Amino acid sequence: MRVTVIGCAGSFPGPESPASCYLIQAEGFSLLLDLGNGALGSLQRFHPLYEIDAICLSHLHADHCLDLCGYWVARTYRPGGAPPVIPVHGPADTPRRMAAAYDLPLDPGMSETFEFHTLRSGPYEIGPFRVTTALMPHPVEAFAFRIEHGGRTLAYSGDTGPSDGLVELARGADLFLCEASFLEGPGQPADLHLTAREAAEHADRAGVGRLVLTHLVPWNDAQMSLTEAKGSAYRGPIELATVGAVYDL
């Protein structure tokens, strides 16, 4: 299983990264986890635009889903004809929200280009992957993902506040992509995001092999996030997500 970071900025694109997007590949199958604003352009640096087999959207905030609109245009109006319809797995309101974002009537909306599937907590088979999802604490319906293939495991937090459920979902993962939106300080809102230290504490409790801090908000000092994470009890390798980073599991 190969994981490529396409975008890792949190809340809005930064000068060096678009918003959330990760390419997961195995056995010739290519799955996108999230497609946030700015990610579609970055994707084309690393993978052919029309060789995506499925998409999973963790939730419907713009920094995790909005470039599905641009991808709808690219697939719908491709010169020479549209490529085959591909599945999009997302929260229940995904078809309506995406149609509204591009000012389309709900019928057919984007359904002639994407086959929409409603995410629920639990296991799925998507291509060669076993995908397990769990709801996370966030202001909107938001999912974290556990993706398994060939005895190796990726865990992805999506957006979340502190969560015992995230610890269980990430248990023993080889690679943990965990959001680290906040720096330490007073007055952090509840059930919204994690600090980098909290991300590392979740990694420690879950016993993961490697922690990659992602969803890095551009106004924060990323090196400070890394320092705060390394001050936790977690003793595995910790690094900052960067566009183009590749992890072979």
C-alpha positions as CSV (number, residue, x, y, z in Angstrom):
1,M,0.0,0.0,0.0
2,R,1.4,3.4,-1.0
3,V,0.3,6.7,0.5
4,T,1.0,10.0,-1.2
5,V,0.3,13.3,0.5
6,I,-1.5,15.6,-2.1
7,G,-2.6,18.3,0.3
8,C,-2.1,18.7,4.1
9,A,-3.1,22.3,5.0
10,G,-5.8,22.7,7.6
11,S,-8.9,24.9,7.2
12,F,-7.6,26.7,4.1
13,P,-4.8,26.2,1.5
14,G,-1.4,27.5,2.5
15,P,1.5,28.9,0.4
16,E,3.1,25.4,0.1
17,S,0.1,23.1,0.3
18,P,-3.6,22.8,-0.7
19,A,-6.1,21.5,1.7
20,S,-6.6,17.9,2.7
21,C,-6.1,15.1,0.1
22,Y,-4.3,11.8,0.2
23,L,-3.8,9.2,-2.5
24,I,-3.9,5.6,-1.4
25,Q,-2.8,2.9,-3.9
26,A,-2.6,-0.9,-4.1
27,E,-2.9,-3.5,-6.8
28,G,-3.4,-0.8,-9.5
29,F,-6.4,0.8,-7.6
30,S,-6.2,4.5,-6.6
31,L,-8.4,5.8,-3.8
32,L,-8.5,9.5,-2.8
33,L,-9.1,10.3,0.9
34,D,-10.7,13.8,0.8
35,L,-10.4,16.4,-2.0
36,G,-10.2,19.8,-0.3
37,N,-9.8,23.2,-2.0
38,G,-6.7,23.4,-4.1
39,A,-6.1,19.7,-4.1
40,L,-7.1,18.9,-7.7
41,G,-4.3,21.0,-9.1
42,S,-1.7,19.3,-6.8
43,L,-3.1,15.8,-7.6
44,Q,-2.1,16.3,-11.3
45,R,1.6,16.6,-10.3
46,F,1.5,13.1,-8.9
47,H,-1.1,11.0,-10.6
48,P,-3.1,11.0,-13.9
49,L,-6.3,12.9,-13.5
50,Y,-8.6,10.3,-14.9
51,E,-7.0,7.3,-13.2
52,I,-8.8,7.6,-9.8
53,D,-11.0,4.6,-9.0
54,A,-12.9,5.9,-5.9
55,I,-13.1,8.9,-3.5
56,C,-13.9,9.0,0.2
57,L,-14.9,12.3,1.8
58,S,-14.4,12.4,5.6
59,H,-16.8,15.3,6.0
60,L,-18.4,18.3,4.1
61,H,-16.3,21.2,5.2
62,A,-14.8,22.9,2.2
63,D,-11.2,22.1,3.0
64,H,-12.0,18.4,2.7
65,C,-14.5,18.2,-0.2
66,L,-14.8,21.4,-2.3
67,D,-12.5,20.3,-5.2
68,L,-15.0,17.6,-6.0
69,C,-16.7,20.4,-7.9
70,G,-13.6,20.9,-10.2
71,Y,-13.2,17.2,-10.6
72,W,-16.8,17.0,-11.7
73,V,-16.1,19.5,-14.5
74,A,-12.9,17.6,-15.5
75,R,-14.7,14.3,-15.8
76,T,-18.0,15.5,-17.2
77,Y,-16.6,17.7,-20.0
78,R,-13.4,15.8,-20.8
79,P,-12.6,16.2,-24.5
80,G,-13.3,12.9,-26.2
81,G,-16.0,11.9,-23.8
82,A,-16.5,11.4,-20.0
83,P,-14.6,8.6,-18.3
84,P,-16.6,5.9,-16.4
85,V,-18.6,6.9,-13.4
86,I,-16.7,6.4,-10.1
87,P,-17.9,5.9,-6.6
88,V,-17.8,8.7,-4.0
89,H,-18.3,7.7,-0.4
90,G,-19.3,10.5,1.9
91,P,-21.7,11.8,4.5
92,A,-25.4,11.4,3.8
93,D,-25.8,15.0,2.5
94,T,-22.9,14.8,0.0
95,P,-25.0,14.7,-3.3
96,R,-27.1,17.7,-2.3
97,R,-24.2,19.7,-0.9
98,M,-22.0,19.2,-3.9
99,A,-24.8,20.0,-6.4
100,A,-25.5,23.2,-4.4
101,A,-21.8,24.2,-4.4
102,Y,-21.8,24.2,-8.2
103,D,-25.3,25.6,-8.5
104,L,-26.7,22.5,-10.1
105,P,-30.2,21.1,-9.8
106,L,-30.2,18.2,-7.4
107,D,-31.6,15.9,-10.1
108,P,-29.3,14.9,-11.6
109,G,-26.8,17.0,-9.7
110,M,-23.4,15.2,-10.1
111,S,-24.9,11.7,-10.1
112,E,-24.1,11.1,-13.8
113,T,-20.4,11.5,-13.1
114,F,-20.2,10.2,-9.5
115,E,-22.0,7.2,-7.9
116,F,-22.7,8.5,-4.4
117,H,-22.6,6.1,-1.4
118,T,-23.5,7.1,2.2
119,L,-20.8,6.5,4.8
120,R,-21.8,4.7,8.0
121,S,-19.6,3.6,10.9
122,G,-18.3,0.2,10.2
123,P,-16.3,-1.9,7.7
124,Y,-16.4,-1.6,3.9
125,E,-14.6,-3.2,1.0
126,I,-13.5,-0.5,-1.5
127,G,-11.4,-2.0,-4.3
128,P,-8.6,-4.1,-2.7
129,F,-8.9,-2.2,0.6
130,R,-10.7,-3.0,3.8
131,V,-12.0,0.4,5.0
132,T,-13.4,0.9,8.5
133,T,-14.9,4.2,9.5
134,A,-15.9,5.7,12.8
135,L,-17.7,9.0,13.7
136,M,-15.5,11.6,15.3
137,P,-16.4,14.6,17.5
138,H,-16.6,17.6,15.2
139,P,-19.4,20.2,14.5
140,V,-20.6,18.3,11.5
141,E,-20.8,14.6,10.7
142,A,-17.2,13.6,10.3
143,F,-15.5,10.2,9.9
144,A,-12.0,8.8,10.6
145,F,-10.7,6.0,8.5
146,R,-8.7,2.7,9.0
147,I,-7.5,1.3,5.7
148,E,-6.0,-2.2,5.6
149,H,-4.3,-4.1,2.8
150,G,-1.8,-6.9,2.7
151,G,-1.4,-7.0,6.5
152,R,-0.5,-3.2,6.7
153,T,-2.7,-0.4,8.1
154,L,-3.1,3.3,7.6
155,A,-5.2,5.3,10.0
156,Y,-6.5,8.8,9.1
157,S,-8.2,11.0,11.7
158,G,-10.0,13.4,9.4
159,D,-11.0,16.3,11.6
160,T,-11.7,15.5,15.2
161,G,-11.5,16.6,18.8
162,P,-10.0,14.3,21.4
163,S,-11.6,10.8,21.0
164,D,-11.3,7.4,22.5
165,G,-12.9,6.1,19.3
166,L,-9.9,7.5,17.3
167,V,-7.5,5.6,19.5
168,E,-9.4,2.4,18.9
169,L,-9.6,3.0,15.2
170,A,-5.9,3.6,14.9
171,R,-4.9,0.7,17.2
172,G,-1.6,-0.8,15.9
173,A,-1.6,1.1,12.6
174,D,1.7,1.2,10.7
175,L,1.1,4.9,9.7
176,F,-1.2,7.4,11.5
177,L,-2.1,10.6,9.6
178,C,-3.5,12.7,12.4
179,E,-4.7,16.2,12.4
180,A,-2.8,18.7,14.5
181,S,-4.7,22.0,13.9
182,F,-4.0,23.7,17.3
183,L,-0.9,24.8,19.2
184,E,-1.1,24.5,23.0
185,G,-2.8,27.3,24.7
186,P,-5.9,28.3,26.7
187,G,-9.4,28.5,25.4
188,Q,-9.4,25.8,22.7
189,P,-12.9,25.1,21.6
190,A,-14.2,21.6,22.6
191,D,-14.9,18.8,20.0
192,L,-13.3,20.7,17.1
193,H,-9.6,19.8,16.5
194,L,-6.5,18.4,18.2
195,T,-3.3,20.0,19.3
196,A,-0.1,18.4,18.0
197,R,0.6,17.1,21.5
198,E,-2.9,15.6,21.7
199,A,-2.3,14.0,18.3
200,A,0.9,12.4,19.7
201,E,-0.9,11.3,22.8
202,H,-3.5,9.5,20.7
203,A,-0.7,7.9,18.7
204,D,0.9,6.7,22.0
205,R,-2.3,5.2,23.3
206,A,-3.0,3.5,20.0
207,G,0.5,2.1,19.7
208,V,1.0,3.2,16.1
209,G,4.3,2.7,14.2
210,R,4.7,6.2,12.7
211,L,2.9,9.5,13.3
212,V,2.5,12.1,10.6
213,L,1.0,15.4,11.7
214,T,-1.3,16.9,9.1
215,H,-4.1,19.4,8.7
216,L,-1.5,22.0,9.6
217,V,-3.2,25.4,9.7
218,P,-1.1,28.0,7.7
219,W,-1.0,30.6,10.4
220,N,0.7,28.2,12.9
221,D,4.4,27.6,13.2
222,A,4.6,24.0,12.0
223,Q,8.0,23.4,13.7
224,M,6.4,24.4,17.0
225,S,3.7,21.8,16.3
226,L,6.4,19.2,15.8
227,T,8.2,20.3,19.0
228,E,5.0,20.0,21.0
229,A,4.2,16.6,19.6
230,K,7.7,15.3,20.4
231,G,7.2,16.5,24.0
232,S,4.6,13.8,24.5
233,A,5.1,10.3,25.7
234,Y,5.0,8.9,22.2
235,R,8.4,7.5,21.2
236,G,7.8,6.5,17.6
237,P,8.9,8.6,14.7
238,I,7.0,11.9,14.2
239,E,7.1,14.1,11.2
240,L,5.2,16.9,9.5
241,A,3.1,16.1,6.4
242,T,4.4,17.7,3.3
243,V,3.0,17.7,-0.3
244,G,4.5,14.9,-2.3
245,A,5.7,12.8,0.7
246,V,5.3,9.1,-0.1
247,Y,4.9,6.2,2.4
248,D,5.2,2.6,1.3
249,L,3.6,0.3,3.8
